[in-house]
Amino acid sequence: MAITPLMPVYPRCGVRPVRGEGCHLIGEDGTRYLDMAAGIAVNALGHGHPHLVKAIAEQAATLMHVSNLYGSPQGEALAERIVANSFADTVFFTNSGTEAVECAIKTARRFHFAEGNPQRHTIITFENAFHGRTMGAISATNQSKMRDGFEPLLPGFAYAPFNDLAAALALIDDETAGFMVETIQGEGGVSVATPEFIQGLRRVCDEHGLLLILDEVQCGYGRTGKMWAYEHYGIEPDIMPIAKGIGGGFPLGACLATERAAKGMVIGTHGSTYGGNPLAMAAGQAVLDVMLEDGFLAQVEAMGERLRGGLEQLIPNHDHVFEGVRGRGLMLGLKLKAGVEPRDFVAHARDNHQLLLVAAGGNVVRILPPLVIDERHVVECLDKLATAARVYVPAADD
Ligand SMILES: Cc1ncc(COP(=O)(O)O)c(C=O)c1O
């Protein structure tokens, strides 16, 4: 048999982490890495955060899982806290980002159904979007690398160029349900939506009775230095899938919605065996305890500015590799020079300089550290990046 027991869908590298300590990962062979990837924007509190570890351990010993057929004091408490700190009136808990996106799509379709307009089912999404790997989520992107071979996909999606308001408006017809957009595209290359674009989509939704879904699975939950990325735009969405940082490493996602947008989500319309179980809720509470502490988000913003400033200084000295910095807060992208392959540079930084980064589309390398980094980690990251760039020789084209 040639296939590996672990289904070979990932290009796994040689790093085999067995332990995490704060902002560092330790490999099977004892090598210590600076983790500027954080499980792809997941380990918001770093590795082994004592408050999160204790909360999970205590809850595991008390009550791990019960079905959603019973009352959920744990789910109610976390949902109330998220509602109190966001635009939302209601929350559905999931185990991942893609399930949160599925719930968002279903919520939008059910809204129009409940309004007596079931024909309004099409969601306009954007080029280079990434919303996850379920059938609904891959139908919501036009990226062929995620879709090929999985057709027929879910009907009811149309695609416009990102940050092109006029093109998005041109796609609206009698079947349009709304828009779904990442406030900052992550996997697509750390592309920040412009204020005109997001505010324009909001305005058009209000004018046409459409719904605005902001996918903040990657850019939400403190990553940009505000609790939610939409806060940078002075608007609010109707529906918002979130995940990643919300469990700090414990699998947890959520779909947030206003009361109006969720009007079709009545008993029996949606569900999940594990979603919102007591163990996940304990992890979610522990992350929020830390994130809502005075000064936490200000520190994310400050570290984001510090790191960005350092990267900007680095670029002119290494302009054979780097072209520019993009992003917001601690969701940063280094745009590489044409001809420098992100995966190749990520491998070089990892294997030769023990620095963990993540490749993205658009010739960009993502820097997505734990939100708890301090000055020492910033300096370590900049030092490693500078050394890595200095000795980097782009892989020869073949
Ligand atoms: C914006 C966005 N949406 C959805 C997802 C899917 O999340 P998950 O991998 O947890 O299913 C991701 C994952 O990277 C994402 O970045």
The ligand as a MOL file (V3000), in Angstrom:
LIG
                    3D

  0  0  0     0  0            999 V3000
M  V30 BEGIN CTAB
M  V30 COUNTS 16 16 0 0 0
M  V30 BEGIN ATOM
M  V30 1 C -11.3540 33.3910 6.5600 0
M  V30 2 C -11.4780 31.9310 6.8470 0
M  V30 3 N -12.6890 31.3540 6.8240 0
M  V30 4 C -12.8520 30.0490 7.0960 0
M  V30 5 C -11.7810 29.2360 7.3970 0
M  V30 6 C -11.9890 27.7840 7.6860 0
M  V30 7 O -11.7330 27.4990 9.0120 0
M  V30 8 P -11.4400 25.9890 9.4750 0
M  V30 9 O -10.1470 25.5800 8.8510 0
M  V30 10 O -11.3880 26.0650 10.9760 0
M  V30 11 O -12.5670 25.1650 9.0020 0
M  V30 12 C -10.5080 29.7960 7.4300 0
M  V30 13 C -9.3250 28.9490 7.7210 0
M  V30 14 O -8.1950 29.3110 7.4850 0
M  V30 15 C -10.3420 31.1660 7.1420 0
M  V30 16 O -9.1290 31.7540 7.1480 0
M  V30 END ATOM
M  V30 BEGIN BOND
M  V30 1 1 1 2
M  V30 2 1 2 3
M  V30 3 2 2 15
M  V30 4 2 3 4
M  V30 5 1 4 5
M  V30 6 1 5 6
M  V30 7 2 5 12
M  V30 8 1 6 7
M  V30 9 1 7 8
M  V30 10 2 8 9
M  V30 11 1 8 10
M  V30 12 1 8 11
M  V30 13 1 12 13
M  V30 14 1 12 15
M  V30 15 2 13 14
M  V30 16 1 15 16
M  V30 END BOND
M  V30 END CTAB
M  END
